[in-house]
Amino acid sequence: MHERRSHAARLGETVDTRGVQRAVDETEVRRVFDGRAVEEVLRRGGLAARPGRTATGARGPERARPTESELEERLLALCREATLPRPAVNAWIALADGPVRADFLWRSERLVVETDGRAFHRSRRSFERDRARDRRLLLAGFRVVRCTWRQVTRDPARLADTIGALLARPRPALRSDG
């Protein structure tokens, strides 16, 4: 426990707020989050202790949705570098048959981009679940693009061009069954 606190304290003293947020998010995903260590960093005045903000990303009454993986963080950086409109991150979409959370969402353009890292998408069950989810989104009028680590890291220009071209197209018309 003491070792974790000292790592957290050093992190808060050397990394900017976004880096601390990413580290906190990762500890939550791995279920090793130590709130006392974070509070210690804030008390000591680490970089995360800025007015109006906490290490977990809260600002005022609302919390901005963080990325949940290195792949998501890299895709968000790719969007910034390519000057694409900022997407909503890990945003919920209300569908008639239940909500769906999108890694990246451009709501008015009805575009969803999913990052498929091996850690969470390698099993047969997750593969099948992803395809069923894509069908639900398509039926609701959303376009879905899936991208891999390799595409984000080795061919970011092509991926940015694809996303940009889809954002520039008029959003698909919703079908009327009447």
N, C-alpha and C positions, 0 to 999 in steps of 0.2 A: 504494500500500500504506500509506504513512504517513498519507494522508488518511483511509483507512478506520479506522485505529487511533484517530486523534483523534476521529472520530465515535463509535466504540465507547466510548472513554473518557468522552466527554461524556454519552453515553446512560446509562452505568452510574452516573454521578454525579448524574443528575437524574431517573431513572425508577425506580419501585419494581421489586421482583424479578419480578413477573408481566410487567411491560412489557419487561424485559430478556429474559425467556424467550420472549415473543412475537417480539421482534426476532431472537433467535438462530434460532428456528424458521423465520422468514421467510427468513433468509439461507441456511439449509439447503435450503429449497424452491427458492430461486433459484440454488443452488449457488455462492454467493459467501461462504460461511462462512470466517472468519479466526480460527482458534483462538488464534493469538498475540495478537490484539487483545483477546480475551476474557480471556486470562491476564493481560494488562497491567492491565485493569480490576480484576481480582481482587487482584492484587498491590498496586494503589494504594488498595484499600479502598473501591471504589465500593459503592453500595447492594446490588449483587448479592452482595457478599462477606459474607454472613451466616453465622453458625455452622451447620454441618450442611447447607449448601445451596450449590449451584453455580449459575452463570448459566444452565446448560443444564437446570436443573430437578432434578438428582439430589438425592436426600435419602436418606442411608444407602445400602444396597445396591440399592435399587429406584428407578426413575424413574417419576414420574407422567406419564401420557400428556398431552401438551399439545394444544391446539387447533392446527389447521394453516392456518387462514385467518381473516380478519376476520369473515366470515359465521359461522363456527363459534364464534368468541369472542362475538359478539353473541347467538347463540342460547343459549350457556351463561349469559350475563348475564341474558337473558330468563327462563331457568329459575330463576335465583337470585331475581330480582325478583318472580316469580310464586309464590315459595316452593314450587316443584315439587321432588320428590325429585331429588337430584343424579344425573345419568346417568353411566355410564361413557363416556369420550370416546375415540374412535378405538379401540374395543374389538373384539377378534377373537371371532368366533362359529364354532365347529367344526360344520360341516355334513357329512352323509354323503359328499357329492361334493366336499368341499374347503372350506377356511375362507373366511370373508367378514369384512371389516372394516366395522364400522358407525360412522358419524360419532358418533352418540349412541345408547346402549343402556341400556334399563331391562330387565335380564335376567329378573328374576323375573316381570315383567309381560309379557315377550316383545314389547316395543315397540322398534322401531328408528325413529329420526328421521334423515333424510338432508338435508343442506344442499346445494342445487344452485346454486352460483354459475356464472355464464357462463364464466369462465375455464376450468373443468374439465369442463363439461357441455354445451358448445355443439355439438360435432361429432356427426355422425350415428352414428359408431362408439360414442362414449360414451353417447349416448342409448339405443342398442340394448343395450349392455352393462348399463346401469343397470336396464333393464326385465327382462332375463334374470336379473339378480341379485335383483331384487324377487320374481320368481317362485320362485326357489330358497328365499328366506327365507319366503315365504308357505307353501310346501309343508312347511317345517320348523316351522310354527306361529308364526311371528313376524308381527306387524302392522308394516307399513312406511308411514311418512308422509314425504313429500318436501316441503320448503319452500324458497322462493326468498328472495333478498335483499329483494325488495319486501314479502313477507309478514312477514319478521322485523323489518324497519325501519318499515314503514308501518301494519301491523296486528298488532302484537305481542300485544295483548290477546286477539284472536280465536285466534291460533295457540296461546297459552298455555292458553286455555280448551279447545281441541281436545286438546292433549297431556294436560292435566289430566283431561279426561273419559275419554280412552283409558286413562290410568293407573288411574282409579277403577273401570273395568270389570273384571270377572273375566277372567283370562287365558284365551285360547281353549284348548279341550281339544284335545289331540293326537289325530289320527285313528288308529284301529287298522285295519289292513288284514286283520284276521282274523276 
